[in-house]
C-alpha cells in the first residue's frame, strides 16, 4: 500500500507528503519526521488517523503482514495486483495537472447557460402566477442591452414588477447549484463536461480517488466566488490571477484553499476483502 502523511510544518498549500512505502514511512518514524501524533493515511483507510493509532505502529509490523502466512509465504496474487494498481494510481495522482484559465472559463460558461435556462423557467412561472411582469422586464433588459451606459438603464430593470423576487430566487438557485454539485461530485456539470474538478489543498477523505470537498468548504468557496465576481469591476483580476498562478488558482481558490485539476485517466476498483469469499 501507498502511504501519505500530513506535514504540520507547512502552513499554506498542499501539506500531504508521499507516496511512501511502509519501509520508507518507518524510516521517517525512526528519524522522528513522522511523530506519534502525525496524521497518516493509505488507500485502505477511510479517514486520516494518528500514526500511533495505526495497527502498524501498535504491532511494529510491516505493511504486508496480513498477506503472509504463518510460514512466511509471499503475498497472494490478488494482494500483489492490488499493491501494483495502487502504486500506478498514486503516480498519476502525483502528476496532477491544474486546470488553466480557458478551460475553467469554458466550464463556467456552460454552467451559466444551465443557470440561465433555470432563470427563464423561474421567470415564466412567476409571470404565470402574476408575481412578475415579463413584458416590463424584457423591455427593460432590451433597453439595457441597447445602451448599458444609460444612466437609468439598470434602475429600470430593478424597478420592473417582480424583478427583486426573481433575482432573490435565482440567487438561491445559483448558490444551491454550485454548493451541492461541488460538495457531492467535486464538480459542476460544466466542469464535468471538460473533465476537471475541485480538490481541497489537503483532505481527510477521498471518493473514487478524488480528494473530497466538504459541505463547509464548498459553501466557503461559493461565498468567496462572490468576491471574485466583484473584481469584474476591476478588470476581473480575481479571475485573471489564474493565468499567472503556478497552481492556476483564482481568488476564491486562494481564500478557500482549493485547486481545480484535470480528472485522472486512471480509475481503479479493487473488490473489498469481504467479497473475496462468498
N, C-alpha and C positions, 0 to 999 in steps of 0.2 A: 504493500500500500504506500501511497504518497502522503507525506506529512507536511503540514504548514504550521507556523506559529505566528503570534502577534508580537511585533517589536514595539514595546511600550515607549522606547526612546524616541520614536518617530511621532511627531505631533501633527503633521499635515501630510495628506496624500495616502497612498496605499501602505498600510502597516503590515500586510501579510508578507511573510518570508517563506520561501520554498520554491519548488518542491524539494523535499528531502526524503531519503530512505530512512528506515528506523535506525540503522547504524550511524548515519550522519547526524540524526537527531540525538542519539545517545552521546555522541561526541560533543554536541552543543550543550547537553546537560552536564557532562563532566567538566566542561570549560566554564560552566555557570552562565553561559549566554542564555540558555533556557533554564529558568528557575522554577521551583515547585508551583508558584502562582501564575506562571506564564500560560496564556491560553493557547491550546493546540487543537488541531483538527485533522482528520483524514477522511477519505471518502466513505468510510463505513460508519461515520458518526453523524448524528442528526444535528447536533449543535457543537459549538466550541466548548471545551472543558479545560479546567486547570490541569497541567501536566501531572501533578501529584494525585489527581483523581483517576488517572487512566490505569487500565489493567497492566500496561507495560511498565509503568512506574512502580506499581504495587508489587508486582511479581518479579521485577527486574529481569524480564524475559525478552527475547527478540520478537519481532513483529509476526513471524510466521510460526509461532509455537503451536497455534491451533491447527495448522495444516500438517503437522508432523505426528507420526505415530509414536507409541512408546518405544519402539526400536530405533527411532531417529530416522525414519524414512523421509524422502524428499516431499515437496508439495505435490498435491494432486494435480492432474492436468487442468482441471477447471480453475483451481487456485492460481496456477501459473498463467493461464489465459487472462484471468481477471486482473492480475497484477500488471500484465503487459498492456492491456487495454487502458487501465488507469494511468499508466505512465504516458501512453500516447495522448490521452485526453489532457493530462497535466501539461504536456509540452505545447499543445495547441492553445490552452488557456494562458500559458505564459507568454505566448506570442500574439496576444490580442491586438486588434487594430482599432484605434479610436476613430469614430465617425467624424468626418470633416464637415465644414460649413454647408456645402452644397447638397450633400445627401440628407443632412438634417433639415435644411430649408425645404427640400422636396417633400420629405415626410410631413413636415409641419403644414405645407400647402395642402396635402391630401387630407390631413386631419381637419383643416379649416373648411374644406369642401364638404366633408361629412357633417360638421357642425352647422354649416350654412343650410344644408338640407333640413336638419333638425329645426333651425331657426324659421325656415319657411313654413314648415308644418305647424310650429307653435303659433306663428303669426296668423295663419289661416284659421286655426282653432279659436284663437282669441277673437278674430273677426267674426266667425260664425256665432260666437257667444255674445257678440256685440260689446266686447270688452276692449276692442281696438278698432280704429278706423283705418282699414287697409289702404284705401284710396288716398287719404291725407298723408299717411306715412310714405307711400310710394311717391307722391308728388314732392314731398319734402326731400326725399332721398335723391330723386332725379335732379332737383334743383341744386343739391349739394354736389352731385357728380359733375353737373354742368359748370359750376363755378364754386369750388371748395374754398376759395379765398373771400367769398362774400361775407360781410360782417354778420348777417343773421342766418347764414346757411345752416349751421349746426343747431342754432336755437329753434329753428322751425321744425327740425326733426324731433327734438326733445319736447316741443310743445304739442306735437301731434297726439291726438287722443289714443291712449293705450301704449305709448312708447315706453314709459317708465316701467309698466308692468311687464312688457315684452322683454326689455333689457334685463330686468331682475330675474325672470325665469330663464332666459337664455344664458345669463351669467352662471346660474346654479347648474344648469345642464353642462356647461363647459367645464366647470370645476369637477363635477362628478365624472365626466368623460376622462379627463386627464388623470385624476387621482386614482380612480378604480382600475383603469387599464394598466397604469404603471405599477400599482401595488399587486395586482393579480397576475399579469402577464409580463411585467417589466417593460412593456412596450405598448404604445397606442397602435391602432390599425395602420396608421401612416408609417410608423416605424417598422411594423411587421412586414409591410409591403416591400420596404427597402432593406429588410433583414438586418436591422440594428435594434439595440435595446439599451435600457438604462441599468447601470450597476452602481452600487454604493462603493465608496473608496475602500471600505472593508466591511465584511459581513460575518454573521454568525450562523448562517444557514444558506443552503442552496436548493434550487429546484431545477432538475434536469441539467445540472452542471452550470447553471447560471446563478450568480450571486443574487439573492432575493432582496427586493426593495420593500421595506416595511411600510405599513399604512402611515405611520407618523412621518417617515422620510418622504413618502410620496406626496403627502399633504404639504410638508415644508417646501418641497421642490416646486409644487404648483404655486404656492403663495410667493415664493421667490421669483417665479417666472413672471409674475405681475410687475415686479420691479424691473425685470429685463424688458418687458413691453414698454414700460415708462421711458426707457432710454431711447426709444424711437424718436423722441423729441430732440435727442442729442445725437442724431445720425446713426442710431441703432448700435451704439458702442457695446451694449450688453450682449448683442449677438455677434458683432464683428470680432470680438475678442477670441472667438473660436478659431479664427484664421491664423492667429499668432501664438496661441497657447499650445505647447507641445502635446498636451493630452486633450486638445480640442474641447475645452470646457467653456461654456457660456457663463454669464454672470450667475444664473440660478444654479448651475452645476457647482460653481465655486462656493456659493452660500450653503447648499445642501450637501456638499462633498459627494458628488456623484459624477459618473462618466457615462458617455454614450458610446458604445462599442459595436463593432460588427459581430453578427452571430458567428459562432464557431461552426465549421463544416463537419465536425465530428460529433456524432451522437452515439453514446454507449449505454447499453442497458444490460446489466448483469442480473440474472434472476436471484432472488433472495435465497439464503441458505435454507429457509423453511420450506421452499418449494422443491428442493433437490430430491426429496423422497416423499412420495405420496402413498 
